[in-house]
Amino acid sequence: MSRGLTGHDYHIGVETDPRRLDARAWNALLDSQPAPTPFLRLEYLAALHASASAVPDTGWGAQFLTVHRGAELVAAAPLYVKSHSYGEYVFDWAWADAYRRHGLAYYPKLLGAVPFTPVPGTRVLARDDAGRDLLVAAMRQLALDAGLSSAHVLFVDDTDRAAFERAGWMLRENLQFHWTQDRERPVADFDELLARLQREKRKKIQQERRRVAELGVEFTAHEGEAIDAGLWDFFHRCYTLTYAAHHSTPYLTRDFFARMQSTMAQNWLLFVGRREGRPVAASLIAIDRERGSAWGRYWGCVEPLPFVHFEACYYQPLAWCLREGFLRFEGGAQGEHKMARGLLPVRTSSAHWLRDERFADAVAEFLAREGEGVEAWADELRERSPFKRDAAPG
């Protein structure tokens, strides 16, 4: 169901089923944002709901905020009432534990995020700063009206970050590792990328790739509709095996990927590794050809093979991005080891509001200390750049 609050010239609504929203209007608003990604398309968010991957039964209760002026959608944000902190990648377990130790309930909380997707991008969709500020205020009011402990919006872009800062929310910083094309001196291909790395880094990558070749593993790339149902089945098997190896349960159902095949095929690239003609590994990459961006998402293998993970998740995607003229490849959350493979540290931000002022003050102090540590870490990483001094990206 949906509910709304009418103002002078706008209507604020809350929708619990994203499939009931107007996809054309939502996606048009998304495309006008500073940092849109395919993960915020309504088809993606609706597939998470329809496939039972992100629904109340799994701890994700949709509360999508919309702002209409007349019939026009002028602002929107995907929000969820969460009963846990799984699938977020910005860790607040310590905050929840502090609430518990003081006899207070941290859950449920309000979360603005793409479930299971630690990809930076616009989270507060709006036509202008006034609409963005209105939406941020509506998030806080929604949390207050529902009696929630807090509200959190993850992996925001710089425009969102400024809006939350204006509203007095707490900001939290972290780092990810991305490859970005050098605009001043573009890298032509993977061999040139290797040539720009320091000798020991280049040698290590060459050794790893040689070991994969010696195992007889060869990769093919399948884009869009070329990823047929059989390939999706094999990928999903690999995906579930990865979670099983970590004694965990996959977040995404096979039905979710079937919906991606039918509604967003153009946004997916699959690398399949074969040995003696038999598929043994796969990595799934999300792509946006219009903006030249790619994101490493999931991988897996059906038997343990040394160094195949690096080949599937970094070397094959980077080589493909260079061949296709892409400008950016994001390797996913965490992973300082990505630096040795040409991905450099990039700041990520999240915004947080806590109802209880005592906890808010304590968290603010923690975030200030944590932020100093993240900045020191970033400085240290920049000193350890994998690129030759005269070949570092400009």
C-alpha positions in Angstrom: 0.0 0.0 0.0 1.0 3.6 -0.2 0.3 6.6 1.9 0.9 10.3 1.4 1.0 13.8 2.9 -0.1 16.7 0.7 1.7 20.0 0.9 1.1 23.4 -0.8 2.2 22.2 -4.2 3.6 18.7 -3.7 2.6 15.3 -2.5 4.9 13.1 -0.4 4.2 9.4 -0.7 5.5 6.2 0.8 5.3 3.1 -1.3 5.8 -0.4 0.2 5.9 -2.2 -3.2 8.3 -0.6 -5.7 6.5 -2.5 -8.6 3.6 0.0 -8.1 5.7 3.0 -9.0 6.0 4.5 -12.5 9.3 3.0 -13.9 9.5 5.5 -16.7 9.2 8.5 -14.4 11.6 7.0 -11.8 14.2 6.1 -14.4 14.0 9.6 -16.1 14.6 11.2 -12.7 17.5 8.8 -12.1 19.1 9.7 -15.5 19.1 13.4 -14.6 21.2 12.8 -11.4 24.9 13.6 -11.0 25.9 9.9 -10.4 23.3 7.4 -11.7 23.9 3.7 -11.7 21.9 0.8 -13.1 21.4 -0.4 -9.5 18.9 2.4 -8.8 16.8 1.7 -11.9 13.3 0.7 -10.8 13.6 -2.6 -12.6 16.5 -3.5 -10.4 14.8 -2.5 -7.2 11.5 -4.1 -8.2 13.3 -7.3 -9.1 14.8 -7.5 -5.6 11.3 -7.2 -4.2 9.5 -9.5 -6.7 12.1 -12.3 -6.3 11.8 -12.2 -2.5 15.4 -11.2 -2.2 14.7 -8.0 -0.3 11.3 -8.1 1.4 10.0 -7.9 4.9 10.6 -11.7 5.4 14.3 -11.2 4.8 14.5 -8.0 6.9 14.0 -5.4 4.1 10.6 -3.6 4.4 10.3 -1.2 1.4 9.4 2.4 2.2 10.1 4.2 -1.0 9.7 7.9 -0.7 8.3 9.9 -3.6 7.6 13.6 -4.0 5.2 14.7 -6.8 4.4 18.2 -7.9 1.1 17.6 -9.6 1.6 14.6 -11.8 5.4 15.0 -12.1 7.8 13.0 -10.0 10.3 15.5 -8.7 12.1 13.6 -6.0 12.4 10.0 -4.8 14.6 7.6 -2.7 14.6 3.9 -2.1 14.3 3.3 1.7 13.8 0.2 3.8 12.9 -0.5 7.4 15.6 -2.9 8.5 15.5 -5.5 11.3 19.2 -6.3 11.0 22.4 -4.9 9.4 23.2 -7.7 6.9 23.8 -6.8 3.3 24.8 -3.2 3.9 28.6 -3.1 3.9 28.7 0.0 6.1 29.1 -1.7 9.5 27.1 -0.5 12.5 27.0 -3.7 14.5 28.9 -1.9 17.4 26.2 0.8 17.5 23.5 -1.9 17.7 25.4 -3.6 20.4 25.7 -0.4 22.4 22.0 0.1 22.2 21.4 -3.4 23.4 23.7 -3.1 26.4 21.8 0.0 27.5 18.5 -1.8 27.2 17.4 0.1 24.1 16.2 -1.2 20.7 18.4 -0.2 17.7 16.2 -2.2 15.3 14.1 -1.5 13.4 16.0 1.3 11.7 15.5 3.2 8.4 18.0 2.6 5.6 18.5 4.3 2.3 20.5 1.9 0.1 20.5 -0.5 -2.7 20.3 -3.9 -1.0 23.5 -6.0 -1.1 25.1 -3.4 -3.4 28.1 -1.4 -2.1 28.3 0.9 -5.1 28.6 4.6 -4.7 26.1 6.8 -6.5 23.1 9.1 -6.2 20.7 8.0 -3.5 18.5 11.1 -3.1 16.9 11.6 -6.5 15.8 15.2 -7.0 15.5 17.9 -9.7 17.3 20.5 -7.6 18.8 21.1 -4.1 15.4 22.3 -2.8 13.9 18.9 -3.7 16.9 17.1 -2.3 16.6 19.0 1.0 12.8 18.3 1.2 13.5 14.6 0.7 16.2 14.4 3.4 13.8 16.1 5.8 11.1 13.7 4.8 13.4 10.7 5.6 14.0 12.0 9.1 10.2 12.6 9.6 9.4 9.1 8.4 11.8 7.7 11.0 10.3 9.8 13.7 6.7 9.0 12.8 7.5 5.3 12.7 9.3 5.4 16.1 12.6 4.1 14.5 15.9 4.5 16.3 17.8 6.0 13.4 18.1 6.6 9.7 21.1 5.8 7.5 21.8 6.4 3.8 24.8 4.5 2.3 27.3 5.1 -0.5 26.0 8.6 -1.3 27.5 10.9 -4.0 28.9 14.3 -3.3 25.6 16.1 -4.1 23.8 13.9 -1.6 26.5 14.3 0.9 26.2 18.1 0.8 22.4 17.8 1.4 22.8 15.6 4.4 25.5 18.0 5.7 23.1 20.9 5.4 20.5 18.9 7.4 23.0 18.2 10.2 23.3 14.5 9.6 26.5 12.7 10.7 28.9 11.7 7.9 31.0 8.6 7.7 33.9 8.0 5.4 35.5 4.8 4.1 37.6 3.7 1.1 37.0 1.5 -1.9 39.4 0.6 -4.7 38.5 1.6 -8.3 40.3 1.8 -11.6 39.8 5.0 -13.5 41.1 5.7 -17.0 43.9 8.4 -17.1 42.2 11.1 -19.1 45.5 13.0 -19.7 47.4 9.9 -20.8 44.9 7.2 -21.6 45.9 3.6 -21.2 45.5 1.8 -24.5 45.3 -1.8 -23.4 46.1 -4.3 -20.6 49.7 -4.6 -21.6 50.2 -0.9 -21.3 48.5 -0.9 -17.9 50.9 -3.5 -16.8 53.8 -1.5 -18.2 52.9 1.4 -16.0 53.0 -0.7 -12.8 56.1 -1.0 -10.7 58.2 -4.0 -11.7 57.3 -6.3 -8.7 53.6 -5.6 -9.2 53.8 -6.3 -12.9 55.8 -9.5 -12.4 53.3 -10.8 -9.8 50.4 -10.3 -12.2 52.2 -11.9 -15.1 53.0 -14.9 -12.9 49.4 -15.3 -11.7 48.1 -15.1 -15.3 50.7 -17.7 -16.4 49.6 -20.1 -13.7 46.0 -19.8 -14.8 47.1 -20.5 -18.4 49.1 -23.5 -17.3 46.0 -24.9 -15.6 44.3 -24.8 -19.0 41.7 -22.3 -18.0 40.4 -20.0 -20.8 37.8 -17.2 -20.5 35.1 -16.1 -22.7 33.0 -12.9 -22.3 29.2 -12.9 -22.8 27.3 -9.6 -22.8 23.6 -8.8 -22.6 21.3 -11.2 -24.4 24.3 -13.5 -25.1 24.0 -14.6 -21.5 21.4 -17.3 -22.0 19.5 -19.2 -19.3 22.1 -22.0 -19.2 24.9 -19.5 -18.5 22.8 -17.8 -15.8 22.2 -21.2 -14.3 25.9 -21.9 -14.2 26.7 -18.5 -12.8 24.1 -18.9 -10.1 25.6 -22.3 -9.1 29.0 -20.5 -8.8 27.5 -17.7 -6.8 25.8 -20.1 -4.3 29.1 -22.1 -3.9 30.9 -18.9 -3.0 28.5 -18.3 -0.1 28.6 -21.9 0.9 32.4 -21.7 1.1 32.0 -18.9 3.7 29.3 -20.8 5.6 26.7 -18.2 4.6 23.4 -18.0 2.7 23.1 -16.2 -0.7 21.2 -12.9 -0.6 19.9 -13.1 -4.2 17.5 -15.8 -5.5 17.8 -17.4 -8.9 14.5 -15.6 -9.8 16.3 -12.3 -9.2 18.8 -13.1 -11.9 16.0 -14.4 -14.2 14.4 -10.9 -13.9 17.7 -9.3 -14.7 17.9 -11.4 -17.9 14.4 -10.3 -18.9 14.4 -6.6 -17.9 18.1 -5.4 -17.7 20.1 -7.8 -19.9 22.0 -4.8 -21.4 23.6 -4.1 -18.0 25.3 -7.4 -17.5 28.6 -9.0 -18.6 29.6 -12.5 -17.7 33.0 -14.0 -17.8 33.1 -17.8 -18.0 36.3 -19.8 -17.4 36.5 -23.2 -19.0 39.0 -26.0 -18.6 39.0 -28.7 -21.2 35.8 -27.3 -22.5 34.1 -27.6 -19.1 32.9 -24.4 -17.3 34.7 -24.1 -14.0 34.4 -20.4 -12.9 32.3 -17.3 -13.6 32.3 -13.6 -12.7 29.4 -11.3 -13.2 30.1 -7.6 -14.0 27.4 -4.9 -14.2 28.0 -2.4 -17.0 26.7 1.0 -18.2 27.9 1.5 -21.8 26.5 5.0 -22.0 28.7 6.2 -19.1 31.6 3.8 -19.6 31.4 2.4 -16.1 31.6 -1.2 -14.9 31.2 -2.8 -11.5 32.5 -6.2 -10.3 29.6 -7.9 -8.5 29.8 -11.7 -8.0 32.0 -14.6 -8.7 32.4 -18.3 -8.0 34.1 -21.6 -9.1 33.1 -25.2 -9.0 36.6 -26.4 -8.0 39.5 -24.8 -6.2 41.9 -23.4 -8.8 44.7 -21.1 -7.7 44.7 -17.5 -9.0 41.5 -18.0 -11.1 39.7 -15.5 -8.8 42.1 -12.7 -9.7 41.8 -13.5 -13.4 38.1 -13.7 -13.3 37.4 -10.7 -11.1 40.2 -8.2 -12.1 42.3 -9.0 -15.1 39.6 -10.1 -17.5 37.3 -7.2 -16.6 40.1 -4.6 -16.8 41.3 -5.9 -20.2 37.7 -5.9 -21.4 37.1 -2.3 -20.1 40.2 -1.1 -21.9 39.2 -2.8 -25.2 35.7 -1.3 -25.0 36.8 2.2 -24.1 35.3 2.2 -20.6 36.5 4.9 -18.2 35.9 3.2 -14.8 35.9 -0.2 -13.1 34.9 -0.6 -9.5 36.1 -3.8 -7.8 33.6 -3.9 -5.0 33.7 -3.4 -1.3 36.9 -3.6 0.8 40.0 -5.3 -0.4 43.3 -3.5 -0.1 44.8 -6.3 -2.2 43.1 -4.7 -5.2 45.8 -1.9 -5.2 48.4 -4.3 -6.4 46.2 -4.9 -9.4 45.9 -1.2 -10.5 42.9 -0.1 -8.5 43.4 3.0 -6.4 41.7 4.2 -3.1 38.6 6.3 -3.5 36.6 7.8 -0.7 33.0 6.6 0.0 30.5 8.4 2.2 27.4 7.6 4.2 25.0 9.7 6.2 23.5 8.9 9.6 20.9 10.4 11.9 20.1 8.9 15.4 17.0 9.9 17.4 18.7 9.5 20.8 20.9 12.6 21.3 23.1 10.8 23.8 24.0 8.1 21.4 24.2 10.6 18.5 26.9 12.5 20.5 28.8 9.4 21.2 28.6 8.2 17.6 29.7 11.7 16.4 32.8 11.4 18.5 33.5 7.9 17.2 33.1 9.0 13.6 35.5 11.9 14.1 38.2 9.5 15.4 37.4 7.0 12.7 37.5 9.7 10.0 41.0 10.6 11.1 42.0 7.0 10.8 40.5 6.6 7.3 42.3 9.8 6.2 45.6 8.5 7.6 45.0 5.2 5.8 44.3 6.9 2.5 47.5 8.9 2.8 49.5 5.8 3.5 47.9 4.0 0.5 48.7 6.9 -1.8 52.3 6.6 -0.8 52.2 2.9 -1.7 50.8 3.5 -5.2 51.4 0.4 -7.4 52.3 2.6 -10.4 55.7 3.9 -11.4 56.2 7.4 -10.1 56.2 8.8 -13.7 53.2 6.7 -14.7 50.8 7.4 -11.9 47.3 8.5 -13.1 46.9 12.2 -13.3 
